[in-house]
């Protein structure tokens, strides 16, 4: 059970990083 929670946390962390990069990319293309 704990490992499943850890996998979810790692997935959320990666998703946040990807989301931040895509937002920066969109801002860069709009400027």
Secondary structure as UniProt FT lines:
FT   HELIX           2..30
//
